[in-house]
């Protein structure tokens, strides 16, 4: 008998369930926002989750490229 499928475990430093419009208050981290949006039955919200996931991947790609450039420059100096 196979175990029931469960959503993947999500580890984040801190998260909140609600959106706060006060920029000084607690906000959802991007992975938590994606996870909450994917579980929504609305197509528009699921599309927003895909956009947020693309943003997260692009952000990681850009930061990785910057880190590689800095590492290469420090090796040459």
ABEGO torsion letter per residue (X at the ends): XBBBBBBBBBBBABBBABBBABAABBBBBAAAAAAAAAABABAAAAAAAAAAAAAAAAAAAAAAAAAAAAAAAAAAX
